[in-house]
Amino acid sequence: MDSGTHLVMGIALGGLALVDPVVASEPATFTAVMAGMIIGSQAPDIDTVLKLRNNAVYIRHHRGITHSIPAVMLWPILITIVLSLIISDANIWHLWLWTFLAVFLHVFVDIFNAYGTQALRPFSKKWVALGVINTFDPIIFGLHCIGLLLWAFGANPVLTFSLMYLVIIGYYVLRFAVQSAVKHAVHATIQDENYVIVAPTMRFFEWRVAAASDTHYYVGRAYGRSITIYDKFKIHSIPKTPLTEAALQDTNLQSFTSFSPLYRWEISELNNGLTELRLIDLRYRSNNRYPFVAVAHVDDDNHVVTSYTGWIFSEDKLQKKLQIGAS
């Protein structure tokens, strides 16, 4: 989920923590728990700072080790230690327990996005992405805002947030049912597909569709059970040449291929004598473009002169990024 949703979720969980008699009766513990919920709901996303280094590192590691099983255990301990030093009268056990819930739920709800997490590390580096909830879901965010407003105007927080989360659980179940219906509709439309990605958007009935058969890639949109295929690409393996092998060893392209399960490629000769290998993720078609790409420019000696990976919405911006990388 996005940072805003994680924030309101942390505050709501702080209100729900008042169901705990210790939290409800001890002001110091409630203050510490509320702080722990807010910090714990954000802590796993500390790896966002990797974006300051470069996109390749960010794409490869975001929602990786910081969302792993050891991290879910360590974050609450670290947060509890710090907060107990600041608020010495807080009950440490109850502070840890509720902070653990905040951290766990952060990682848990991220699993339902199309981006997913490596939540099974260290046992597996597989990305777990159920793809039923958009990174920002206006319904989930809106329900939290309504719940917080009701609490601010005097509503019982335990009752308010208990009912809210029951509604949200039902919403998740409904999203799974809609996704299943869309997958059946994709099969009825394409019929020979053997791999399908159905990813949510901010609109309830609108889904992104990317699929592969033995011979073609398909990209489209679903509106309810109505499937529209916008693009169909013949599947060709990337030729194994010294140039492509050099390009695919580049950090940016390796980050892209480690993250993207469905992409096509293009090779083109440039006016400056370099050769470009471009990898194009098929999951994120937007406004007739495929904005998530990885590009490498290779010279005649099979050296990568410049490369880039990330979300780019215009060719001019991409070329500027590549020029910066080459400078």
C-alpha positions as CSV (number, residue, x, y, z in Angstrom):
1,M,0.0,0.0,0.0
2,D,1.0,3.6,-0.3
3,S,2.5,5.6,2.7
4,G,-0.7,7.5,3.3
5,T,-2.8,4.4,3.7
6,H,-0.2,2.8,6.0
7,L,-0.3,6.0,8.1
8,V,-4.1,6.1,8.6
9,M,-4.0,2.4,9.2
10,G,-1.5,2.8,11.9
11,I,-3.6,5.5,13.6
12,A,-6.7,3.4,13.3
13,L,-4.9,0.4,14.9
14,G,-3.9,2.8,17.8
15,G,-7.6,3.4,18.4
16,L,-8.3,-0.3,18.1
17,A,-5.6,-1.0,20.8
18,L,-7.9,0.6,23.4
19,V,-9.7,-2.8,23.5
20,D,-6.6,-3.8,25.6
21,P,-7.4,-2.9,29.2
22,V,-3.8,-2.0,29.9
23,V,-3.6,0.4,27.0
24,A,-6.9,1.9,27.9
25,S,-6.1,2.4,31.5
26,E,-2.5,3.6,31.3
27,P,-2.0,6.9,29.5
28,A,1.8,6.4,29.1
29,T,1.2,3.0,27.5
30,F,-1.5,4.3,25.2
31,T,0.9,7.2,24.1
32,A,3.7,4.7,23.5
33,V,1.4,2.2,21.7
34,M,0.0,5.0,19.4
35,A,3.5,6.1,18.5
36,G,4.5,2.4,18.0
37,M,1.6,1.9,15.7
38,I,2.4,4.9,13.6
39,I,6.1,4.1,13.4
40,G,5.5,0.4,12.9
41,S,3.1,1.0,10.1
42,Q,5.8,2.9,8.2
43,A,9.0,1.1,9.3
44,P,9.2,-1.6,6.6
45,D,9.2,1.1,3.9
46,I,12.4,2.6,5.1
47,D,14.0,1.0,2.1
48,T,12.4,3.7,0.0
49,V,15.6,5.7,0.7
50,L,17.3,3.3,-1.8
51,K,15.7,5.4,-4.5
52,L,18.2,8.2,-3.6
53,R,21.0,5.8,-4.8
54,N,19.5,4.7,-8.1
55,N,16.4,3.0,-9.6
56,A,18.2,-0.3,-10.1
57,V,19.0,-0.8,-6.4
58,Y,15.5,0.4,-5.5
59,I,13.7,-1.9,-7.8
60,R,15.7,-4.9,-6.8
61,H,15.5,-4.4,-3.0
62,H,12.3,-2.4,-2.3
63,R,9.9,-4.5,-0.3
64,G,12.6,-7.1,0.0
65,I,14.6,-7.7,3.2
66,T,12.8,-5.0,5.1
67,H,9.5,-6.9,4.6
68,S,11.0,-10.3,5.4
69,I,10.2,-12.6,8.3
70,P,13.3,-11.6,10.3
71,A,12.5,-7.9,9.7
72,V,8.9,-8.4,10.9
73,M,10.3,-9.8,14.1
74,L,13.1,-7.2,14.6
75,W,11.2,-4.0,13.8
76,P,8.8,-4.3,16.8
77,I,11.8,-5.0,19.1
78,L,13.8,-2.0,17.9
79,I,10.8,0.3,18.1
80,T,9.8,-0.9,21.5
81,I,13.3,-0.4,22.9
82,V,13.5,3.2,21.6
83,L,10.0,4.1,22.7
84,S,10.5,2.5,26.2
85,L,13.5,4.7,26.7
86,I,11.5,7.8,25.8
87,I,8.3,6.8,27.6
88,S,9.7,4.9,30.6
89,D,6.3,4.2,32.2
90,A,4.9,2.4,29.3
91,N,4.1,-1.3,29.6
92,I,6.8,-2.9,27.4
93,W,5.0,-6.2,26.7
94,H,1.8,-4.5,25.5
95,L,3.9,-1.9,23.5
96,W,5.7,-4.7,21.7
97,L,2.5,-6.7,21.1
98,W,0.7,-3.9,19.4
99,T,3.7,-2.6,17.5
100,F,4.2,-6.1,16.2
101,L,0.6,-6.1,14.9
102,A,1.3,-2.8,13.0
103,V,4.5,-4.1,11.4
104,F,2.9,-7.5,10.5
105,L,-0.2,-5.9,8.9
106,H,2.0,-3.5,6.9
107,V,3.7,-6.5,5.3
108,F,0.5,-8.5,5.1
109,V,-1.5,-5.9,3.2
110,D,1.4,-5.3,0.8
111,I,1.1,-8.9,-0.4
112,F,-2.3,-8.1,-1.9
113,N,-0.8,-5.5,-4.3
114,A,0.4,-6.2,-7.8
115,Y,3.9,-5.1,-6.7
116,G,4.0,-7.6,-3.9
117,T,6.8,-8.3,-1.3
118,Q,9.5,-10.9,-0.6
119,A,7.7,-11.7,2.6
120,L,8.9,-15.3,2.6
121,R,12.6,-14.4,2.9
122,P,14.9,-16.0,4.0
123,F,13.1,-19.2,3.0
124,S,12.3,-17.9,-0.5
125,K,13.1,-14.8,-2.6
126,K,10.0,-15.3,-4.6
127,W,7.8,-12.1,-4.9
128,V,4.4,-12.7,-3.3
129,A,1.9,-10.6,-5.2
130,L,-1.8,-11.5,-5.2
131,G,-2.7,-8.5,-7.3
132,V,-6.2,-7.8,-5.9
133,I,-5.8,-4.4,-4.3
134,N,-4.2,-1.3,-6.0
135,T,-1.2,0.3,-4.3
136,F,-3.6,3.2,-3.5
137,D,-7.1,2.0,-3.0
138,P,-9.5,4.9,-2.5
139,I,-12.2,2.8,-0.8
140,I,-9.7,1.4,1.9
141,F,-8.2,4.9,2.4
142,G,-11.6,6.5,2.5
143,L,-13.0,4.0,5.1
144,H,-10.0,4.7,7.4
145,C,-10.5,8.5,7.0
146,I,-14.2,8.1,7.9
147,G,-13.4,6.0,10.9
148,L,-10.8,8.5,12.2
149,L,-13.3,11.3,11.8
150,L,-15.9,9.4,13.7
151,W,-13.4,8.8,16.5
152,A,-12.4,12.5,16.5
153,F,-16.1,13.4,17.0
154,G,-16.5,11.0,19.9
155,A,-17.4,7.6,18.5
156,N,-16.1,4.5,20.4
157,P,-12.8,3.7,18.6
158,V,-12.9,0.0,19.4
159,L,-16.4,-0.5,17.9
160,T,-15.8,1.9,15.0
161,F,-12.6,0.3,13.8
162,S,-13.8,-3.3,14.5
163,L,-16.7,-2.7,12.2
164,M,-14.5,-0.9,9.7
165,Y,-12.1,-3.8,9.5
166,L,-15.0,-6.3,9.1
167,V,-16.2,-4.2,6.1
168,I,-12.6,-4.1,4.7
169,I,-12.3,-7.9,5.0
170,G,-15.5,-8.3,3.1
171,Y,-14.1,-5.9,0.5
172,Y,-11.0,-8.0,0.1
173,V,-13.1,-11.1,-0.4
174,L,-15.2,-9.3,-3.1
175,R,-12.0,-8.2,-4.9
176,F,-10.8,-11.8,-5.1
177,A,-14.2,-12.8,-6.6
178,V,-14.0,-10.0,-9.2
179,Q,-10.4,-10.9,-10.1
180,S,-11.4,-14.5,-10.6
181,A,-14.3,-13.5,-12.9
182,V,-11.9,-11.3,-14.9
183,K,-9.4,-14.2,-15.3
184,H,-12.2,-16.4,-16.6
185,A,-13.2,-13.7,-19.0
186,V,-9.6,-13.4,-20.2
187,H,-9.5,-17.1,-20.9
188,A,-12.7,-16.9,-22.8
189,T,-11.3,-14.1,-24.9
190,I,-7.8,-15.4,-25.6
191,Q,-8.3,-19.2,-25.0
192,D,-4.7,-20.3,-25.6
193,E,-3.0,-18.3,-22.8
194,N,-0.8,-20.1,-20.4
195,Y,0.2,-17.2,-18.1
196,V,-2.1,-14.3,-17.1
197,I,-1.6,-11.3,-14.9
198,V,-4.7,-9.4,-13.9
199,A,-3.7,-6.3,-11.9
200,P,-6.0,-3.8,-10.2
201,T,-6.4,-0.1,-10.8
202,M,-8.0,2.6,-8.7
203,R,-11.3,1.9,-10.4
204,F,-13.2,-1.0,-8.9
205,F,-14.3,-2.7,-12.1
206,E,-11.2,-1.8,-14.2
207,W,-8.2,-4.1,-14.3
208,R,-5.0,-4.3,-16.3
209,V,-4.5,-7.5,-18.3
210,A,-1.2,-9.0,-19.5
211,A,-1.1,-12.6,-20.8
212,A,1.2,-14.9,-22.7
213,S,0.5,-17.9,-24.9
214,D,3.2,-20.1,-26.4
215,T,3.4,-17.7,-29.4
216,H,2.1,-14.3,-28.4
217,Y,1.9,-11.7,-25.6
218,Y,-1.4,-10.0,-25.1
219,V,-2.0,-6.6,-23.4
220,G,-5.4,-5.1,-22.6
221,R,-7.9,-3.9,-20.1
222,A,-10.9,-5.5,-18.4
223,Y,-14.1,-3.5,-17.6
224,G,-16.0,-6.0,-15.5
225,R,-16.1,-9.1,-17.7
226,S,-15.6,-7.2,-20.9
227,I,-12.0,-7.7,-22.1
228,T,-10.4,-5.4,-24.6
229,I,-7.0,-6.5,-26.1
230,Y,-5.0,-3.4,-27.2
231,D,-1.7,-5.0,-28.3
232,K,-0.6,-8.4,-29.4
233,F,3.1,-9.2,-29.8
234,K,4.8,-12.2,-31.3
235,I,7.1,-13.9,-28.8
236,H,10.8,-14.0,-29.8
237,S,13.7,-14.9,-27.6
238,I,16.4,-12.3,-27.2
239,P,19.2,-13.3,-29.6
240,K,22.3,-14.6,-27.8
241,T,25.1,-12.3,-29.1
242,P,28.1,-10.7,-27.3
243,L,26.2,-7.4,-27.5
244,T,23.0,-8.7,-25.8
245,E,24.9,-10.7,-23.3
246,A,26.9,-7.7,-22.3
247,A,23.7,-5.6,-22.0
248,L,21.9,-8.2,-19.9
249,Q,24.8,-8.2,-17.4
250,D,24.2,-4.5,-16.8
251,T,22.9,-3.7,-13.3
252,N,19.9,-1.8,-14.6
253,L,18.8,-4.6,-16.9
254,Q,19.4,-7.3,-14.3
255,S,17.2,-5.4,-11.8
256,F,14.5,-5.1,-14.4
257,T,14.6,-8.8,-15.3
258,S,14.6,-9.8,-11.6
259,F,11.4,-7.8,-11.1
260,S,9.4,-8.1,-14.4
261,P,7.8,-11.5,-15.3
262,L,6.4,-10.4,-18.6
263,Y,8.3,-8.2,-21.0
264,R,9.3,-7.9,-24.7
265,W,12.5,-6.5,-26.2
266,E,13.6,-4.2,-29.0
267,I,17.1,-3.8,-30.6
268,S,17.9,-0.7,-32.7
269,E,20.9,1.0,-34.2
270,L,21.4,4.6,-33.0
271,N,22.7,7.6,-35.0
272,N,25.7,7.9,-32.7
273,G,26.9,4.4,-33.7
274,L,25.7,2.7,-30.5
275,T,23.2,-0.2,-30.3
276,E,20.2,0.0,-28.0
277,L,18.6,-3.0,-26.2
278,R,15.3,-2.0,-24.7
279,L,13.2,-4.2,-22.4
280,I,9.6,-3.3,-22.0
281,D,7.4,-4.4,-19.2
282,L,3.9,-5.3,-20.5
283,R,2.0,-5.0,-17.2
284,Y,1.8,-1.2,-17.0
285,R,0.3,0.0,-20.3
286,S,-0.9,3.6,-19.8
287,N,-2.0,6.2,-22.4
288,N,-0.8,4.0,-25.2
289,R,2.7,3.7,-23.7
290,Y,4.6,1.2,-21.7
291,P,6.3,3.4,-19.1
292,F,8.4,0.8,-17.2
293,V,11.5,0.0,-19.2
294,A,15.2,-0.9,-19.0
295,V,17.5,0.4,-21.7
296,A,21.2,-0.2,-22.4
297,H,23.3,1.5,-25.1
298,V,26.2,-0.7,-26.1
299,D,29.3,0.2,-28.3
300,D,31.0,-1.8,-31.0
301,D,33.3,-3.3,-28.3
302,N,30.3,-4.6,-26.4
303,H,30.7,-2.2,-23.6
304,V,27.6,-0.7,-22.0
305,V,28.1,3.1,-22.4
306,T,24.9,4.1,-20.5
307,S,21.8,2.4,-19.1
308,Y,18.6,3.1,-17.2
309,T,15.6,1.4,-15.7
310,G,12.5,2.9,-14.3
311,W,9.1,4.5,-15.1
312,I,9.4,6.9,-18.0
313,F,6.4,8.6,-19.6
314,S,8.1,10.4,-22.4
315,E,10.9,9.5,-24.8
316,D,12.6,12.9,-24.2
317,K,12.9,12.2,-20.5
318,L,14.3,8.8,-21.1
319,Q,17.0,10.2,-23.4
320,K,17.9,12.8,-20.8
321,K,18.3,10.0,-18.2
322,L,20.5,8.1,-20.5
323,Q,22.7,11.2,-21.3
324,I,23.1,11.8,-17.6
325,G,24.2,8.2,-17.1
326,A,26.7,8.5,-19.9
327,S,28.2,11.7,-18.5
